[in-house]
Amino acid sequence: MIRAFLRNYLPRHRNRVNQFLHALGVPLTFVGTPWTLIAGAAWYWPIVCFLGGYVLQFAGHAVEGNDAGEAVFVKRMLGMSYREYGPCAEYSSNTDQRDDRTTG
């Protein structure tokens, strides 16, 4: 399970800026949000943590040149084109072929 996750995750997060933004954004989203709820912080802090963390992650994917995982999922379900892997990725998680659909 961890191997499959890393096989998909690593090629999508190769850019150092993307990695840095994820290092900030993921804990802010998934640790900061529940912590502010448990701590009884003002109503806006959980929203700030959740949205702020996601903004950092989406910004990282913009720098990387690919769509965030959530955007890939939604676009795939809607039949829209998406970029799962950035231009620097050497391979896709699908070893048989590049499985991202790009517009250009």
N, C-alpha and C positions, 0 to 999 in steps of 0.2 A: 504494500500500500504506500509506504513512504517512498519507495523507488519510483513508482508510477507518478506520484505527486512531483517529485524532483525532476523526473524526465520531462514533465510538462512545464514545470515552474522555471527551471534554470534557463532554457533558451528564450523565455519570454522576459527575463530580467537580467540582461547582460550588461546594460549601461550602468556605470557607477552612480550617476545622478539618480536614475530610477531606483537602484538598490538603496541609496541613502534616503530617498523620499519614502520608500516602503518601510525602511527601518524606523522612521518616525510615524508614518501613517497607520501601519497595521496595529501597533500597540495603542496608539491614540484611539483608534476605532474599537478594537476588541478588548482592551483592558480599561482604557480611560472612560468609555461610556458606561460600562457596568459599575465601575468604581464610583463615578459621580452619582449614579442612582442609589447605590448602597449607602454612600456617605451622606445622602440627603442634601446634596448641593442644590443651588438655585435651579429652577426648571430649565434654564437655557444651557447650562453646562453640558448635560448629556447630548443635546443637539449640536453644540459647538464641537464636542469631541467626535461625534459620529460623522458629521458632515466635513469637518476639518480633516479628519483622517482619510476619508474617501477622496477629498479634493487633492490631498498630497499623493495618493496612489494613482489617481487619474492623471495628474500632472506628470508623474514618473513615466507612465505609459505614453504620454504625448511626447516626452523627450526620447523615449525608446523608439517611437515610431510605430507602435502597435496599439490595438484596442485593449482596454482592460477586460479581464475575464467576464465580468458581468455584461459588458457591452457585446462581447463575442457571443455569449449565450443568447441574449435578446435578439441580436442581428441574425444569428443562425436560425432561431425559431421563426423569425419573420421572413426568412429567405433573402435577407439583404447581404450585400458584400461586406466583408470585414477583413481586418489584418490581424491575424493571431500572433504572428511572429514578426519582429522588427527586421530591418534590413541587415543587421549584424548577426542574426541567428544563423548558425551553420546547418541546423537540421530542425525538423518538426518533431512533435511527439509521435506522429504517425510515421513509422519507419518505412512504410511502403511508398509514401508520396508526401509532398507538401500539401497539408490539408487546409491551408488558409485560402480564402477567396479574396482577392484584392481587386480594386477597381482599376488599377493602373499598373 
